[in-house]
Amino acid sequence: MRADIHPDYHDVVFVDTATGAKFLAGSTAKGQGEVDYKGNKYPMVRVEISSDSHPFYTGKQKINQADGAVDKFNKKYGFK
C-alpha cells in the first residue's frame, strides 16, 4: 500500500442543527470547530438532517401511496 495517500480518519462529533443532537462517529470530514462531548474535545461538523430530526425516523412522515399499474387497471375497468 502506498504511504501518504489516504485521508486522515478520526473521531468527529456531528451536530444536528435542527434539534441540537450530537453523534460521535469516525469520519474523514474536516471539523468546523471544536465541541466538548462526554468530557473530550472533538472536531465538530454541523448537519441539517440526522436520524434525530428526519421525519422517517421521528414517525412524522406523510405517506403518499401511489397506485400500481394493476390497481389502475382494476379501477379503470371496475374490478375489485
VOLO-37138 format. One record per residue (C-alpha): residue in one letter; x, y, z. Coordinates in steps of 0.05 Angstrom, whole numbers, always signed. Layout:
REM residues N
A; X; Y; Z
...
***
This chain:
REM residues 80
M; +0; +0; +0
R; +26; +69; -17
A; +42; +116; +40
D; +11; +186; +49
I; -47; +177; +0
H; -103; +162; +50
P; -144; +217; +84
D; -139; +226; +159
Y; -192; +184; +193
H; -211; +208; +263
D; -270; +216; +311
V; -317; +273; +295
V; -380; +298; +331
F; -438; +311; +283
V; -486; +364; +310
D; -558; +366; +283
T; -573; +440; +273
A; -649; +428; +277
T; -650; +392; +344
G; -581; +402; +374
A; -569; +327; +380
K; -496; +304; +379
F; -469; +240; +349
L; -397; +214; +354
A; -372; +176; +293
G; -308; +163; +255
S; -300; +205; +193
T; -251; +238; +145
A; -291; +303; +146
K; -256; +367; +166
G; -282; +398; +230
Q; -317; +465; +232
G; -293; +480; +303
E; -288; +440; +367
V; -340; +415; +415
D; -337; +383; +483
Y; -370; +314; +481
K; -371; +269; +543
G; -310; +303; +573
N; -266; +303; +510
K; -255; +354; +455
Y; -272; +332; +384
P; -277; +367; +317
M; -349; +387; +302
V; -388; +381; +236
R; -457; +412; +231
V; -511; +373; +193
E; -580; +397; +173
I; -615; +329; +179
S; -599; +268; +221
S; -637; +209; +249
D; -659; +254; +306
S; -696; +303; +261
H; -714; +265; +197
P; -789; +251; +190
F; -778; +178; +173
Y; -743; +164; +239
T; -787; +210; +282
G; -852; +179; +258
K; -879; +243; +229
Q; -873; +220; +157
K; -931; +231; +109
I; -942; +171; +65
N; -969; +182; -5
Q; -984; +114; -33
A; -980; +111; -108
D; -1025; +62; -144
G; -990; +9; -185
A; -1007; -9; -256
V; -1051; -68; -236
D; -1091; -25; -187
K; -1102; +28; -240
F; -1126; -25; -290
N; -1174; -55; -239
K; -1202; +14; -221
K; -1210; +33; -293
Y; -1249; -29; -312
G; -1288; -37; -248
F; -1253; -98; -219
K; -1241; -104; -144
***
